[in-house]
């Protein structure tokens, strides 16, 4: 993971290797925040490329929105691991 751009309302992160499932889950959590203007990732090449994840907010700190999404997902996964099947 490498931060490509970090501004108050814009965050761009590069991921290599890519796990699109995790990035999709993070993206879904980010979209729960009402201040998000855009969020998503683009894969430069499916086999040897990287994923560039971009979060843009109207006024909130984009890095804070990212961190909140990660924290919330971590709690959800921890809750799932405690459930008996």
N, C-alpha and C positions, 0 to 999 in steps of 0.2 A: 504494500500500500504506500502510495506517495501522494502528498498533497501538491496539486498543481497550481491552485489558486485559492487564496483565502482572503475574502473581504467580508465586511459585515453582513451583507445580504447575498453573498455568492460563495459557494464552496465547490471546488472541483477536485476529485480524487481519482487517481489511477490505481487499478487493481490488476495484478498479474501474479499468479494465475487467477483465473476467473471462476467464480461460483455464482452462476446466474440465479440460482434458487435463493441463496442468501441475499443477493442484491435486490431481487424482487420483493422479498419479505421486508427488507429495510425500506424500500421505496413505498410499499403499502403503508407502513407505519408513518413515514414522513408525510404522506398525503393526508393523514388524520389531523395534522396541524393546519388550522384555518389560515395562517399567515403565509403558507407556501404558495408561491407563484408558479414555480415549475420544479419538477423533480424527475429524474430518470437517469438511465445510463445507455451508452452506446458501445457496442463491441466493435473494435477496429478490424478484427479478423477472427473467425470462429475457432481456429486451431492454434494460431501462434500470436494472436493479438492481445490486446488489453481491453479492459472495460473502463471507460471514463464516466464517472458518476458525477452528476451536476445537481446541486440544490440551490434554488434561488427563492428568496423570501421577499415579502413586501417591505417589512421593517425589522423583523426579529433577526437575531444573530444566526446565520445559517449553520455555523458549527454547533451551536447549542441545540438547534433543531435536529441535526444529525445525531448528536450524543444522546438526546432524549429518546429518539427512535431506537437506537442501539440498546439503551438501558431497558426500555419497555419490552423489546424482543427477548432480551436475556431473561427477564422475569417470566415471560410467557413460556420460554423453553424450560426454565427451571421448574415451573409449575407442571408442565407436561411430564418431565422426568420423574416427578413424585407420584404421578397417577399410576395405579395398578391396572393392568389390562387383563 
